[in-house]
């Protein structure tokens, strides 16, 4: 397989999906800023700030801002996005599922690039990752629903309500300050309509 051709394909996929990736980066940047406000600062090490959600039947999207270890600053507008796939393996007649990092995106305001990938699965993995990102941008709250782990902090969710919404009780306080989650879709903004109440109820 021609390595130069594969690198060109990766660059083409990133370029063709610039609008989607930029919208995702901007949406996540605002979430990461809100999350950082709720944590003790200044940071001494990389804080646990990120977002995770499922894509397809066996995929997980993980995204987090970069961290400058020299200045101890969170770079909200520079993000790493990873696609993890649960691969099935068998040992001594027992099935195991392990997450395998299949594709990594680097996003910034100046450029987007696919930095790590499996050459033979580039198109398929990129399509699965982008499908998950588009669903998330269209309806963040629906994509996060029905998860065993919190979409924000990654902790195991203990109660039914948290599992239903995919976010724990502490992290829902963060998401409630994030307009993308609470009021509109990134691709299809919905402006709330104020209705006049009747004078007599």
MDAnalysis code that builds the backbone (N, CA, C; Angstrom):
import MDAnalysis as mda
import numpy as np

u = mda.Universe.empty(603, n_residues=201, atom_resindex=np.repeat(np.arange(201), 3), trajectory=True)
u.add_TopologyAttr("name", ["N", "CA", "C"] * 201)
u.add_TopologyAttr("resid", np.arange(1, 202))
u.add_TopologyAttr("resname", ["UNK", "UNK", "UNK", "UNK", "UNK", "UNK", "UNK", "UNK", "UNK", "UNK", "UNK", "UNK", "UNK", "UNK", "UNK", "UNK", "UNK", "UNK", "UNK", "UNK", "UNK", "UNK", "UNK", "UNK", "UNK", "UNK", "UNK", "UNK", "UNK", "UNK", "UNK", "UNK", "UNK", "UNK", "UNK", "UNK", "UNK", "UNK", "UNK", "UNK", "UNK", "UNK", "UNK", "UNK", "UNK", "UNK", "UNK", "UNK", "UNK", "UNK", "UNK", "UNK", "UNK", "UNK", "UNK", "UNK", "UNK", "UNK", "UNK", "UNK", "UNK", "UNK", "UNK", "UNK", "UNK", "UNK", "UNK", "UNK", "UNK", "UNK", "UNK", "UNK", "UNK", "UNK", "UNK", "UNK", "UNK", "UNK", "UNK", "UNK", "UNK", "UNK", "UNK", "UNK", "UNK", "UNK", "UNK", "UNK", "UNK", "UNK", "UNK", "UNK", "UNK", "UNK", "UNK", "UNK", "UNK", "UNK", "UNK", "UNK", "UNK", "UNK", "UNK", "UNK", "UNK", "UNK", "UNK", "UNK", "UNK", "UNK", "UNK", "UNK", "UNK", "UNK", "UNK", "UNK", "UNK", "UNK", "UNK", "UNK", "UNK", "UNK", "UNK", "UNK", "UNK", "UNK", "UNK", "UNK", "UNK", "UNK", "UNK", "UNK", "UNK", "UNK", "UNK", "UNK", "UNK", "UNK", "UNK", "UNK", "UNK", "UNK", "UNK", "UNK", "UNK", "UNK", "UNK", "UNK", "UNK", "UNK", "UNK", "UNK", "UNK", "UNK", "UNK", "UNK", "UNK", "UNK", "UNK", "UNK", "UNK", "UNK", "UNK", "UNK", "UNK", "UNK", "UNK", "UNK", "UNK", "UNK", "UNK", "UNK", "UNK", "UNK", "UNK", "UNK", "UNK", "UNK", "UNK", "UNK", "UNK", "UNK", "UNK", "UNK", "UNK", "UNK", "UNK", "UNK", "UNK", "UNK", "UNK", "UNK", "UNK", "UNK", "UNK", "UNK", "UNK", "UNK", "UNK", "UNK", "UNK"])
u.atoms.positions = np.array([
    [0.840, -1.184, 0.000],
    [0.000, 0.000, 0.000],
    [0.889, 1.253, 0.000],
    [0.583, 2.187, -0.879],
    [1.367, 3.395, -1.032],
    [1.171, 4.343, 0.155],
    [2.233, 4.555, 0.951],
    [2.126, 5.386, 2.152],
    [1.790, 6.834, 1.824],
    [2.381, 7.335, 0.735],
    [2.115, 8.722, 0.339],
    [0.643, 8.896, -0.036],
    [0.113, 7.923, -0.735],
    [-1.303, 7.976, -1.144],
    [-2.220, 7.935, 0.088],
    [-1.864, 7.112, 1.065],
    [-2.668, 7.015, 2.284],
    [-2.651, 8.337, 3.045],
    [-1.458, 8.965, 3.124],
    [-1.374, 10.270, 3.806],
    [-2.208, 11.324, 3.082],
    [-2.210, 11.267, 1.761],
    [-3.035, 12.188, 0.972],
    [-4.518, 11.947, 1.236],
    [-4.903, 10.667, 1.344],
    [-6.303, 10.340, 1.634],
    [-6.713, 10.881, 3.002],
    [-5.819, 10.739, 3.981],
    [-6.104, 11.251, 5.326],
    [-6.268, 12.770, 5.304],
    [-5.394, 13.461, 4.569],
    [-5.484, 14.918, 4.457],
    [-6.773, 15.323, 3.736],
    [-7.149, 14.555, 2.706],
    [-8.379, 14.847, 1.954],
    [-9.609, 14.713, 2.847],
    [-9.668, 13.645, 3.656],
    [-10.819, 13.432, 4.537],
    [-10.943, 14.586, 5.532],
    [-9.814, 15.004, 6.105],
    [-9.836, 16.128, 7.052],
    [-10.291, 17.414, 6.372],
    [-9.816, 17.643, 5.146],
    [-10.174, 18.870, 4.418],
    [-11.643, 18.868, 4.007],
    [-12.132, 17.726, 3.523],
    [-13.523, 17.635, 3.068],
    [-14.525, 17.801, 4.216],
    [-14.094, 17.508, 5.421],
    [-14.990, 17.588, 6.580],
    [-14.634, 18.753, 7.508],
    [-13.997, 19.770, 6.944],
    [-13.542, 20.918, 7.739],
    [-14.693, 21.586, 8.498],
    [-15.823, 21.786, 7.833],
    [-16.956, 22.460, 8.469],
    [-17.419, 21.686, 9.703],
    [-17.573, 20.368, 9.569],
    [-18.016, 19.522, 10.677],
    [-17.003, 19.532, 11.816],
    [-15.729, 19.377, 11.484],
    [-14.685, 19.325, 12.507],
    [-14.523, 20.656, 13.221],
    [-14.636, 21.762, 12.473],
    [-14.541, 23.087, 13.093],
    [-15.718, 23.321, 14.052],
    [-16.924, 22.914, 13.617],
    [-18.107, 23.078, 14.469],
    [-17.959, 22.258, 15.749],
    [-17.426, 21.052, 15.628],
    [-17.224, 20.186, 16.784],
    [-16.173, 20.783, 17.733],
    [-15.084, 21.278, 17.168],
    [-14.023, 21.877, 17.983],
    [-14.551, 23.081, 18.763],
    [-15.317, 23.933, 18.097],
    [-15.853, 25.130, 18.744],
    [-16.834, 24.757, 19.855],
    [-17.707, 23.777, 19.563],
    [-18.680, 23.340, 20.569],
    [-17.976, 22.764, 21.791],
    [-16.990, 21.903, 21.549],
    [-16.272, 21.273, 22.662],
    [-15.427, 22.288, 23.423],
    [-14.863, 23.258, 22.719],
    [-14.057, 24.283, 23.365],
    [-14.865, 25.022, 24.423],
    [-16.120, 25.350, 24.090],
    [-16.960, 26.059, 25.062],
    [-17.286, 25.170, 26.254],
    [-17.465, 23.859, 26.021],
    [-17.710, 22.928, 27.127],
    [-16.482, 22.821, 28.025],
    [-15.306, 22.710, 27.421],
    [-14.079, 22.565, 28.203],
    [-13.806, 23.808, 29.051],
    [-14.153, 24.977, 28.518],
    [-13.972, 26.213, 29.289],
    [-14.894, 26.220, 30.514],
    [-16.148, 25.796, 30.310],
    [-17.100, 25.733, 31.421],
    [-16.635, 24.709, 32.454],
    [-16.131, 23.567, 31.977],
    [-15.660, 22.522, 32.881],
    [-14.463, 23.013, 33.702],
    [-13.556, 23.720, 33.048],
    [-12.357, 24.226, 33.732],
    [-12.721, 25.209, 34.830],
    [-13.765, 26.002, 34.609],
    [-14.192, 26.976, 35.614],
    [-14.612, 26.302, 36.917],
    [-15.093, 25.053, 36.815],
    [-15.588, 24.353, 37.999],
    [-14.467, 23.634, 38.759],
    [-13.246, 23.691, 38.244],
    [-12.126, 22.995, 38.869],
    [-11.168, 23.983, 39.537],
    [-10.445, 23.481, 40.525],
    [-9.511, 24.327, 41.252],
    [-8.348, 24.735, 40.366],
    [-8.057, 26.013, 40.344],
    [-6.961, 26.536, 39.520],
    [-6.011, 27.361, 40.382],
    [-4.764, 27.574, 39.996],
    [-4.147, 27.140, 38.732],
    [-3.868, 25.637, 38.734],
    [-3.834, 25.062, 37.518],
    [-3.598, 23.635, 37.380],
    [-2.112, 23.318, 37.567],
    [-1.844, 22.262, 38.310],
    [-0.459, 21.807, 38.456],
    [-0.141, 20.703, 37.463],
    [-1.166, 19.987, 37.044],
    [-1.015, 18.953, 36.020],
    [-2.264, 18.940, 35.148],
    [-2.256, 18.129, 34.116],
    [-3.380, 18.109, 33.181],
    [-4.670, 17.741, 33.913],
    [-5.676, 18.615, 33.856],
    [-6.933, 18.340, 34.564],
    [-7.791, 17.333, 33.795],
    [-8.665, 16.612, 34.502],
    [-9.539, 15.645, 33.828],
    [-10.707, 16.337, 33.126],
    [-10.421, 16.935, 31.996],
    [-11.435, 17.634, 31.210],
    [-11.562, 16.925, 29.873],
    [-12.771, 16.535, 29.517],
    [-12.957, 15.848, 28.249],
    [-14.414, 15.513, 28.008],
    [-14.648, 14.734, 26.971],
    [-15.997, 14.321, 26.593],
    [-15.898, 12.971, 25.913],
    [-16.863, 12.101, 26.194],
    [-16.888, 10.774, 25.579],
    [-18.324, 10.427, 25.200],
    [-18.493, 9.804, 24.026],
    [-19.819, 9.344, 23.619],
    [-19.666, 8.224, 22.599],
    [-20.712, 7.412, 22.493],
    [-20.663, 6.244, 21.623],
    [-20.942, 6.630, 20.172],
    [-20.385, 5.841, 19.250],
    [-20.692, 5.989, 17.836],
    [-20.824, 4.593, 17.238],
    [-21.954, 4.310, 16.629],
    [-22.192, 2.966, 16.116],
    [-22.401, 1.999, 17.277],
    [-22.279, 0.707, 16.986],
    [-22.528, -0.303, 18.014],
    [-21.304, -0.603, 18.866],
    [-20.113, -0.307, 18.338],
    [-18.903, -0.712, 19.058],
    [-17.847, 0.380, 19.152],
    [-18.236, 1.618, 18.876],
    [-17.257, 2.702, 18.858],
    [-17.460, 3.702, 19.985],
    [-16.363, 4.330, 20.379],
    [-16.398, 5.362, 21.407],
    [-15.537, 6.532, 20.936],
    [-16.095, 7.727, 21.001],
    [-15.367, 8.941, 20.657],
    [-14.894, 9.592, 21.958],
    [-13.613, 9.863, 22.042],
    [-13.039, 10.561, 23.188],
    [-12.408, 11.854, 22.690],
    [-12.689, 12.957, 23.344],
    [-12.063, 14.212, 22.950],
    [-11.667, 15.001, 24.190],
    [-10.534, 15.675, 24.112],
    [-10.018, 16.445, 25.243],
    [-9.153, 17.583, 24.716],
    [-9.074, 18.673, 25.481],
    [-8.203, 19.771, 25.067],
    [-6.743, 19.421, 25.330],
    [-5.848, 20.063, 24.597],
    [-4.411, 19.889, 24.844],
    [-4.033, 20.636, 26.121],
    [-2.917, 20.238, 26.691],
    [-2.430, 20.871, 27.913],
    [-0.971, 21.238, 27.717],
    [-0.640, 22.487, 27.989],
    [0.740, 22.959, 27.886],
    [1.414, 22.730, 29.242],
    [2.280, 21.727, 29.304],
    [2.914, 21.372, 30.579],
    [3.899, 22.437, 31.063],
    [4.401, 23.240, 30.142],
    [5.354, 24.289, 30.526],
    [4.647, 25.439, 31.235],
    [3.538, 25.894, 30.646],
    [2.804, 27.023, 31.225],
    [1.652, 26.582, 32.126],
    [1.369, 25.263, 32.154],
    [0.262, 24.696, 32.946],
    [-1.081, 25.266, 32.508],
    [-1.220, 25.487, 31.210],
    [-2.455, 26.073, 30.676],
    [-3.206, 25.058, 29.817],
    [-4.527, 25.081, 29.942],
    [-5.371, 24.252, 29.083],
    [-5.584, 24.998, 27.771],
    [-5.272, 24.340, 26.650],
    [-5.440, 24.952, 25.326],
    [-6.788, 24.514, 24.778],
    [-7.822, 25.242, 25.139],
    [-9.191, 24.842, 24.817],
    [-9.424, 24.685, 23.320],
    [-8.766, 25.506, 22.513],
    [-9.013, 25.512, 21.072],
    [-8.144, 24.497, 20.315],
    [-7.303, 23.755, 21.021],
    [-6.511, 22.694, 20.405],
    [-6.910, 21.386, 21.070],
    [-7.462, 20.481, 20.271],
    [-8.053, 19.271, 20.844],
    [-7.571, 18.006, 20.148],
    [-7.606, 16.917, 20.910],
    [-7.325, 15.593, 20.372],
    [-8.621, 14.803, 20.407],
    [-8.973, 14.189, 19.287],
    [-10.188, 13.380, 19.187],
    [-9.769, 11.972, 18.783],
    [-10.247, 10.974, 19.530],
    [-9.862, 9.593, 19.251],
    [-11.086, 8.719, 19.047],
    [-10.940, 7.748, 18.149],
    [-11.964, 6.723, 17.958],
    [-11.440, 5.425, 18.553],
    [-12.159, 4.904, 19.549],
    [-11.835, 3.605, 20.128],
    [-12.881, 2.595, 19.678],
    [-12.430, 1.423, 19.290],
    [-13.326, 0.357, 18.861],
    [-13.167, -0.824, 19.803],
    [-14.285, -1.381, 20.270],
    [-14.235, -2.582, 21.104],
    [-14.018, -3.786, 20.198],
    [-12.835, -4.356, 20.252],
    [-12.522, -5.522, 19.441],
    [-12.687, -6.783, 20.277],
    [-13.219, -7.822, 19.645],
    [-13.485, -9.078, 20.330],
    [-12.306, -10.031, 20.155],
    [-11.840, -10.591, 21.259],
    [-10.782, -11.602, 21.197],
    [-11.227, -12.815, 21.996],
    [-10.651, -13.947, 21.668],
    [-11.023, -15.173, 22.358],
    [-9.783, -15.853, 22.920],
    [-9.861, -16.225, 24.215],
    [-8.781, -16.943, 24.867],
    [-9.373, -18.070, 25.686],
    [-8.948, -19.281, 25.391],
    [-9.412, -20.461, 26.111],
    [-10.933, -20.495, 26.224],
    [-11.603, -20.399, 25.107],
    [-13.065, -20.481, 25.007],
    [-13.809, -19.362, 25.738],
    [-13.123, -18.273, 26.046],
    [-13.780, -17.122, 26.655],
    [-13.617, -15.910, 25.753],
    [-14.709, -15.159, 25.622],
    [-14.677, -13.950, 24.799],
    [-14.320, -12.747, 25.658],
    [-13.455, -11.905, 25.124],
    [-13.071, -10.668, 25.793],
    [-13.247, -9.511, 24.818],
    [-13.569, -8.344, 25.351],
    [-13.661, -7.138, 24.546],
    [-12.626, -6.144, 25.066],
    [-11.818, -5.638, 24.169],
    [-10.831, -4.645, 24.589],
    [-10.916, -3.438, 23.658],
    [-10.794, -2.231, 24.221],
    [-10.837, -1.024, 23.382],
    [-9.511, -0.831, 22.653],
    [-9.597, -0.602, 21.359],
    [-8.409, -0.392, 20.534],
    [-8.504, 0.993, 19.903],
    [-7.461, 1.813, 20.076],
    [-7.433, 3.144, 19.493],
    [-7.201, 3.017, 17.996],
    [-8.204, 3.390, 17.201],
    [-8.111, 3.150, 15.775],
    [-7.792, 4.391, 14.951],
    [-8.144, 5.562, 15.474],
    [-7.917, 6.773, 14.676],
    [-7.809, 7.963, 15.614],
    [-6.882, 8.865, 15.332],
    [-6.702, 10.073, 16.148],
    [-6.718, 11.306, 15.261],
    [-7.537, 12.273, 15.660],
    [-7.626, 13.566, 14.976],
    [-6.990, 14.638, 15.841],
    [-6.295, 15.565, 15.221],
    [-5.786, 16.751, 15.915],
    [-6.529, 17.949, 15.343],
    [-7.224, 18.683, 16.214],
    [-8.022, 19.830, 15.780],
    [-7.462, 21.118, 16.359],
    [-7.442, 22.159, 15.550],
    [-7.074, 23.497, 16.023],
    [-7.725, 24.517, 15.105],
    [-7.667, 25.780, 15.502],
    [-8.275, 26.826, 14.675],
    [-7.533, 27.015, 13.356],
    [-6.280, 26.584, 13.295],
    [-5.497, 26.767, 12.067],
    [-5.538, 25.556, 11.143],
    [-5.709, 24.347, 11.694],
    [-5.728, 23.150, 10.839],
    [-6.324, 21.956, 11.565],
    [-6.828, 21.011, 10.771],
    [-7.322, 19.735, 11.276],
    [-6.554, 18.636, 10.552],
    [-6.150, 17.608, 11.276],
    [-5.414, 16.531, 10.618],
    [-5.680, 15.196, 11.300],
    [-5.605, 14.139, 10.520],
    [-5.690, 12.784, 11.052],
    [-4.256, 12.370, 11.326],
    [-3.917, 12.240, 12.592],
    [-2.514, 12.015, 12.936],
    [-2.146, 10.548, 13.120],
    [-3.102, 9.713, 13.514],
    [-2.828, 8.276, 13.665],
    [-4.003, 7.490, 13.125],
    [-3.711, 6.411, 12.394],
    [-4.787, 5.596, 11.822],
    [-4.230, 4.274, 11.325],
    [-5.140, 3.321, 11.103],
    [-4.796, 2.062, 10.466],
    [-5.028, 2.249, 8.963],
    [-3.989, 2.159, 8.145],
    [-4.144, 2.452, 6.706],
    [-5.286, 1.696, 6.030],
    [-5.432, 0.417, 6.310],
    [-6.462, -0.376, 5.621],
    [-7.868, -0.023, 6.085],
    [-7.995, 0.636, 7.220],
    [-9.314, 0.941, 7.762],
    [-9.582, 2.450, 7.826],
    [-8.731, 3.237, 7.177],
    [-8.844, 4.690, 7.258],
    [-10.233, 5.189, 6.885],
    [-10.708, 4.807, 5.712],
    [-12.011, 5.306, 5.225],
    [-13.142, 4.890, 6.159],
    [-13.149, 3.617, 6.547],
    [-14.222, 3.085, 7.385],
    [-14.202, 3.717, 8.781],
    [-13.029, 3.802, 9.386],
    [-12.932, 4.384, 10.726],
    [-13.262, 5.873, 10.717],
    [-12.779, 6.582, 9.702],
    [-13.078, 8.014, 9.599],
    [-14.579, 8.236, 9.432],
    [-15.222, 7.384, 8.630],
    [-16.671, 7.503, 8.417],
    [-17.433, 7.285, 9.726],
    [-16.995, 6.297, 10.516],
    [-17.674, 6.022, 11.789],
    [-17.472, 7.169, 12.776],
    [-16.256, 7.693, 12.843],
    [-15.980, 8.818, 13.739],
    [-16.787, 10.049, 13.337],
    [-16.785, 10.368, 12.059],
    [-17.496, 11.551, 11.578],
    [-19.001, 11.406, 11.746],
    [-19.534, 10.195, 11.577],
    [-20.968, 9.970, 11.787],
    [-21.333, 10.252, 13.239],
    [-20.481, 9.809, 14.165],
    [-20.728, 10.077, 15.580],
    [-20.659, 11.558, 15.896],
    [-19.702, 12.246, 15.310],
    [-19.559, 13.687, 15.537],
    [-20.774, 14.444, 15.006],
    [-21.254, 14.054, 13.822],
    [-22.429, 14.730, 13.240],
    [-23.672, 14.517, 14.102],
    [-23.860, 13.284, 14.586],
    [-25.006, 13.017, 15.464],
    [-24.911, 13.838, 16.736],
    [-23.704, 13.937, 17.272],
    [-23.498, 14.720, 18.483],
    [-23.828, 16.188, 18.235],
    [-23.364, 16.740, 17.131],
    [-23.623, 18.143, 16.824],
    [-25.101, 18.399, 16.593],
    [-25.792, 17.403, 16.056],
    [-27.215, 17.563, 15.772],
    [-28.058, 17.484, 17.042],
    [-27.651, 16.623, 17.975],
    [-28.432, 16.467, 19.205],
    [-27.553, 15.924, 20.323],
    [-26.775, 16.797, 20.981],
    [-25.829, 16.340, 22.009],
    [-26.456, 15.512, 23.114],
    [-27.600, 15.959, 23.637],
    [-28.185, 15.251, 24.773],
    [-28.613, 13.839, 24.397],
    [-29.104, 13.651, 23.166],
    [-29.536, 12.307, 22.742],
    [-28.353, 11.375, 22.562],
    [-27.237, 11.886, 22.058],
    [-26.062, 11.038, 21.826],
    [-25.474, 10.558, 23.147],
    [-25.580, 11.376, 24.199],
    [-24.998, 11.017, 25.485],
    [-25.876, 10.060, 26.289],
    [-27.127, 9.867, 25.872],
    [-28.070, 9.051, 26.638],
    [-27.639, 7.594, 26.766],
    [-28.170, 6.943, 27.807],
    [-28.042, 5.499, 28.020],
    [-26.597, 5.018, 28.000],
    [-25.829, 5.479, 28.958],
    [-24.429, 5.086, 29.061],
    [-24.131, 4.626, 30.480],
    [-23.194, 3.704, 30.603],
    [-22.789, 3.225, 31.924],
    [-21.738, 4.135, 32.551],
    [-21.098, 4.975, 31.737],
    [-20.076, 5.899, 32.237],
    [-20.447, 7.334, 31.904],
    [-20.057, 8.240, 32.762],
    [-20.358, 9.656, 32.564],
    [-19.632, 10.172, 31.329],
    [-20.339, 10.929, 30.507],
    [-19.763, 11.472, 29.275],
    [-18.696, 12.522, 29.548],
    [-18.735, 13.136, 30.726],
    [-17.801, 14.218, 31.030],
    [-16.576, 13.722, 31.797],
    [-16.801, 12.975, 32.886],
    [-15.663, 12.565, 33.724],
    [-15.262, 11.105, 33.539],
    [-16.121, 10.304, 32.914],
    [-15.780, 8.907, 32.657],
    [-16.031, 7.959, 33.813],
    [-16.549, 8.463, 34.937],
    [-16.816, 7.588, 36.076],
    [-18.032, 6.701, 35.803],
    [-18.052, 5.533, 36.460],
    [-19.198, 4.630, 36.340],
    [-20.416, 5.299, 36.968],
    [-21.552, 5.241, 36.257],
    [-22.785, 5.859, 36.744],
    [-23.564, 4.855, 37.589],
    [-23.957, 5.275, 38.784],
    [-24.561, 4.346, 39.736],
    [-26.083, 4.304, 39.680],
    [-26.728, 5.418, 39.369],
    [-28.192, 5.438, 39.434],
    [-28.823, 5.504, 38.053],
    [-30.097, 5.141, 38.008],
    [-30.820, 5.044, 36.741],
    [-30.945, 6.350, 35.987],
    [-31.212, 7.440, 36.703],
    [-31.358, 8.740, 36.040],
    [-30.061, 9.155, 35.370],
    [-28.944, 8.982, 36.072],
    [-27.644, 9.342, 35.498],
    [-27.341, 8.494, 34.280],
    [-27.637, 7.188, 34.352],
    [-27.391, 6.308, 33.205],
    [-28.284, 6.681, 32.027],
    [-29.513, 7.063, 32.311],
    [-30.439, 7.435, 31.238],
    [-29.946, 8.648, 30.468],
    [-29.395, 9.627, 31.194],
    [-28.918, 10.837, 30.497],
    [-27.445, 10.734, 30.129],
    [-26.716, 9.729, 30.680],
    [-25.308, 9.523, 30.357],
    [-24.372, 10.500, 31.036],
    [-24.876, 11.176, 32.067],
    [-24.090, 12.185, 32.777],
    [-24.398, 12.091, 34.263],
    [-23.354, 12.156, 35.088],
    [-23.524, 12.065, 36.531],
    [-24.083, 13.330, 37.147],
    [-24.490, 13.263, 38.445],
    [-25.129, 14.411, 39.095],
    [-24.235, 15.643, 39.216],
    [-22.925, 15.454, 39.379],
    [-22.032, 16.615, 39.466],
    [-21.788, 17.214, 38.084],
    [-21.572, 16.339, 37.092],
    [-21.247, 16.822, 35.745],
    [-22.452, 17.437, 35.036],
    [-23.675, 17.045, 35.447],
    [-24.850, 17.652, 34.816],
    [-24.920, 19.135, 35.166],
    [-24.333, 19.525, 36.313],
    [-24.277, 20.941, 36.679],
    [-23.411, 21.713, 35.685],
    [-22.353, 21.048, 35.199],
    [-21.478, 21.666, 34.194],
    [-22.220, 21.777, 32.864],
    [-22.855, 20.678, 32.446],
    [-23.547, 20.680, 31.153],
    [-24.724, 21.644, 31.136],
    [-25.326, 21.876, 32.287],
    [-26.473, 22.792, 32.328],
    [-26.057, 24.232, 32.036],
    [-24.745, 24.515, 32.110],
    [-24.235, 25.854, 31.774],
    [-23.730, 25.917, 30.330],
    [-23.875, 24.819, 29.603],
    [-23.347, 24.714, 28.243],
    [-24.497, 24.828, 27.244],
    [-24.638, 25.947, 26.528],
    [-25.778, 26.158, 25.632],
    [-25.961, 25.062, 24.587],
    [-24.865, 24.469, 24.119],
    [-24.975, 23.427, 23.091],
    [-25.804, 22.250, 23.606],
    [-25.697, 21.949, 24.886],
    [-26.418, 20.820, 25.473],
    [-27.846, 21.188, 25.835],
    [-28.040, 22.405, 26.309],
    [-29.327, 22.758, 26.891],
    [-30.336, 23.380, 25.928],
    [-29.878, 24.092, 24.896],
    [-30.858, 24.884, 24.159],
    [-30.915, 24.676, 22.658],
    [-29.841, 24.232, 22.038],
    [-29.918, 24.147, 20.587],
    [-28.909, 23.172, 20.012],
    [-29.168, 22.782, 18.764],
    [-28.233, 21.959, 18.005],
    [-27.255, 22.881, 17.293],
    [-26.028, 22.443, 17.141],
    [-25.020, 23.267, 16.470],
    [-25.393, 23.498, 15.009],
    [-25.900, 22.441, 14.359],
    [-26.237, 22.563, 12.941],
    [-27.592, 23.227, 12.714],
    [-28.530, 23.025, 13.631],
    [-29.890, 23.529, 13.437],
    [-30.345, 24.278, 14.689],
    [-29.892, 25.521, 14.838],
    [-30.271, 26.274, 16.040],
    [-31.786, 26.397, 16.170],
    [-32.260, 26.223, 17.378],
    [-33.684, 26.385, 17.658],
    [-33.822, 27.546, 18.629],
    [-34.468, 28.583, 18.170],
    [-34.668, 29.753, 19.030],
    [-35.962, 29.547, 19.791],
    [-35.910, 29.555, 21.116],
    [-37.132, 29.347, 21.898],
    [-38.189, 30.404, 21.575],
    [-39.422, 29.965, 21.445],
    [-40.529, 30.880, 21.154],
    [-41.215, 31.219, 22.473],
    [-41.360, 32.489, 22.744],
    [-42.057, 32.898, 23.968],
    [-43.534, 32.994, 23.655],
    [-44.324, 32.250, 24.425],
    [-45.763, 32.270, 24.212],
    [-46.418, 33.164, 25.263],
    [-47.458, 33.847, 24.817],
    [-48.189, 34.694, 25.755],
    [-49.144, 33.814, 26.564],
    [-49.091, 33.984, 27.859],
    [-49.991, 33.221, 28.716],
    [-51.363, 33.898, 28.722],
    [-52.417, 33.090, 28.836],
    [-53.758, 33.723, 28.938],
    [-53.868, 34.521, 30.218],
    [-54.681, 35.563, 30.183],
    [-54.824, 36.416, 31.360],
    [-55.452, 35.659, 32.499],
    [-56.377, 34.764, 32.165],
    [-57.020, 33.986, 33.217],
    [-56.712, 32.510, 32.989],
    [-56.281, 31.840, 34.016],
    [-55.982, 30.410, 33.917],
    [-57.120, 29.592, 34.489],
])
